Amino acid sequence: MNDQNKTSEKKVDEQNATAESCSEDATFGPDSEPKLENDKAESEPEEEVVDYQEKYLRLYAEFDNFRKRTMRERVDLIRTASQDVIVTMLPLLDDFTRAKDNENDDLQAMKEGMALIHTKLESTLSSKGLKLMEVKSGDDFNVDFHEAITNIPAPSPKLKGKIVDVVENGYILGDKVLRYAKVVIGE
């Protein structure tokens, strides 16, 4: 806006200077009209420059608003990204609370209840795209999916350089490794 005010003040000053020069000449002839046309021709490019500056400022402001809006949306998305998973886990939390509150000395009933809750947890997580990594003893060690915790002497020559034991299972979410399988390698 300040640039526009300065430009318009320049135009007014130029017009006043042109008017003064015309009144000082006091000769109205064929030379006076082309002078005015030249002045008009010179002011048109300035108006175009002002238009381009105004368009640039508007475009810059629109882009700045877009950038700020997308940053706000991203922050909101990150804040609420886990909301869906948490909502699906609430029934499992309720099941654990009921199991804790039920003071039953029957060991078999407790095992069955825990097995049901475990199955429900696995199905809930698999519905969200979580997959268990299939790793077993004798598989080749793959850096993309496995994390070697330690090396031990191989119990048999076939297990040399291969996985001897799986300490912790790995999980894949979609195509991405969520947690690497922690394994023991045979030397």
N, C-alpha and C positions, 0 to 999 in steps of 0.2 A: 504494500500500500504506500509506503514512503517513496518508493521508486516512482510510482504513478504520480504522486503529488509533485515530485521534483521535475518529472518530465512535463507535466502540464504547466508548471511555473515557467519552464524554459520556453514552451510554446507561446505563452502569453508575452514573455519578454521579447521573443523574436517578432511577434505580431506588432507589439508596440514600437520596436525599432524599425520595422518595415513601414509602419504608418508615419513615423517621424521622418524617415528618409523621403517618403513620397511627398509629405507636406513641405519639406525644405526645398525639394527640387522645383515645385510649383510649375513645372512644365508638363503639360499633358500632351503627350505625343505618342507616336508609335513605340517609343522606348519604354514608356511607363507600364504598359500592359504586360509585355513579356517579363518585366521584373517581377510583377505579382505572380505570374504563372510559374516562374522559376522558384519563387519562395514557396508556393504551394507544392511544387514537385519535390522540394527539399523536405517539407514537413510530412509528406506521405510516407517516406521510408521510416521516419521517426515513429509514426503511428504504428507501422507494421512491427517495428522493434518492440514498442510498448505492448502490442498484442501478443507477440511471441513471449515476452517476459511474463505477461499475465498468464498465458497458457502454461508456461513452465512452472510458475508458482502454484497454480491450481493442480497440475499433475503431480508435483512434488508433495503437496499437502495430501492429495488423495492416496498416494503411495505410502506416506507416513502413517496415515490413518489405517490403511490396510495392514501394514506391518504391526502396528500396535494391537489391532483387533485379532490378528492371527496369534500373536504372542499370548494374549489373554485367553483365547480359545485353547491353546496348547496347555497352558497352566491348569485350566479347568479340566481338561481331558486327563492330564496326569493325576490330578487330585482325585478324580472319580473313576479312574481306570480299574481299580481293584474292587469297586463297589459290586460289580456283577458276581465276582468270585466269592466275596464275603457273604452276599445274600444267599448263595447256594450252599455255603458252609454253615449257616446258622442252624439248619435242622440237625446237623451232626453235633453241633455244640449242645443243642437241646438233648440229644440222645445220650451224650456223655454225662450231662447234668442229671438226667433221670437214672442212669446207671449208678452214679455216685450216691444219689439220694436213696436208692433202693438197697437197704442193708440186708442182703440175703447171704446167708452162710453157705448156700449151695454153690459149690465150685463149678459144677457142670453148667449151671444156669449162667454164671458169670462168664464162662468161656464162650457159651453160645451167644450171649449178648455182645461181647467184644468182637466175635467173628462177624456178627450182623453189622455192627458199626463199621468194622474194617471194610467189609464188602461194599457198604453204602459209600464210604469215603473213596474207595477205588473207582466206583462207577461215577461218582460226582466229578472226580478229577479227570477221568477219561472222557467224560462228556464235554469237558472244557478243552480237550485236545492233548492231554498229557499221556505219554506212552512210556512204559517201562522198557529200558534198554535190555535186550536179550544178550547177556554176557554169561558164559559158563567156563569152567575150567577146561583148558586145552585150546581155547580160541587164540588167534593171533592178536598181539598187542597192537592197537591202533591209536595213535596220538590224538586223532580227531574225536574219539569217543571215550578213551580210557585215561585215567590218571594213575601212574605207577606210584605206589606208596613206598614199596621196598622191593629189594631183590633177595631171593633166598636160593639156596642150592636146589636145583631141580630134582624132584623125587624120581623122575625117570628121564632118559635121554629124549623122549618125545616131547617133553614139556620145556625143553631148553629154549629160552627166548619167547615163551608163550605164557599165557595167564595160568597161574597155579591156583589162585583163590580170589574170590570176589568179596571184598570187605564191605563195600557200600554200593548199592545199585545206582545206576545212572538213569536219568529221565530226559525225554525229548518232548518239547512243546512245539508242535507243528513240524518244521524242518530244522529248528534250532535246538542245540544241546542246552538243556536247562541246567543239568548237573552231570558232570563226568562220572563214570563208574570208577570207584577206587579199587584198584586191583593189586595183587602181588604177582611179581614176575619171577620165573625160574631162570637161574643162571646156568 
